[in-house]
Amino acid sequence: ILSLAAEAGSVEDLEIEDVMKIGFRDIRCVESGGPEPGVGCAGRGVITSINFPEENGAYEGVDYVSYDVLGDVVCGGFAMPIRENKAQEIYIVMSGEMMA
């Protein structure tokens, strides 16, 4: 979402079809993207990647929504689904790998 929004000018210039791909058994996929490492706020990407699809009807008629977000987002981005009451359950999955 973020790289396409940067190319288009802003997220308001995008359509849901630009960012969402529909796969096997109608699974809907969106990649949020993020800023360059050490530059900008990855939390903004999390917020945008949740709000944009929601505001454009991507969650209508689905049973589950799953987010895979970085756990090291320092500006609170990964806590956003909790704060804004968008999540009923949250699972934290960790790995010992440095690049995980």
N, C-alpha and C positions, 0 to 999 in steps of 0.2 A: 504494500500500500504506500509506504513512505517514498520509495524511489519513483513510483509512478506519479505520485502527487507532486514530487519535486519536478519531474519532467513536464507535467501538465500545468503547473503553476500553483495549485493548491489541491487539497483533498476534495474541495467542493467542485472541482472540475472533472472529477472521476465519476464513472458509473459503476455500479456493483459488478456488471459483466466484465469490466476492465480488470478487476482484481480477484474475482472469485472463479475458480475452476470446479466443475462438477465431474466427479469420477464414478468409480464402481459403486453400484447401489445408491446412486444419487448423493454420495458423500460430497459435501461442499468444503473446499479448501481455500484458505487465504493465507498468504505470507505477509507478515507485517513489515519486515525489514527493520532498519534502525540506523542510527547515525554511525559515522566512522568511529572506531574504538578511540576512546579518550576525548571525543568531541560531541557536544550536544547531550541531550537527555533521552536515554532509551525508554524511560517511563512515558514520555510523550508518545512513543511508538506503540506501547502497550495500550494506552488510552485510546489512541486513534484506531488501532486495529480491532478494538472491541466496539467502540461507538459507531464507526463508519458502517460496518456490515449491519449492525442493529438498526441504525437509522434508515438503511436502504432495503430493509425487508429480508435480509439473508437468513434470519432466524425463524421466519414464519414456517410452520409445518415441520419442524424438526423435533426429535425427541431428546437429543443430547447436544450440547456444545462443549467442545474440549479446547482449551488453550494450552499451548506449550510456550511458556515464557521464561526468560532468564531469571534466575533466583538472585542475581547480584545487582539488580537494578537499584541504584542508590537513591533515586528520587521517588521511590514508592510506587513505581509502575506495576509491579507484580502484586501489590496489595490492593490495587484499584478494584478488581472484581469483588473483593470483600467489602471495601468501603462503600461502593455504590450499590450494594445488594444485588449484584448480577450473578452471584454464585450461590448455589445451595450447598455444595460440597466442594472442598478443595483437597487435593492430594499433592503432597510434596514428594518428588522423586529425586534422589540424589545419587551421585556417582563419585568415586574416588579419582576419576580421571581429571587431569588439570584442564583439558580442553572440552570437557562435557558440558 
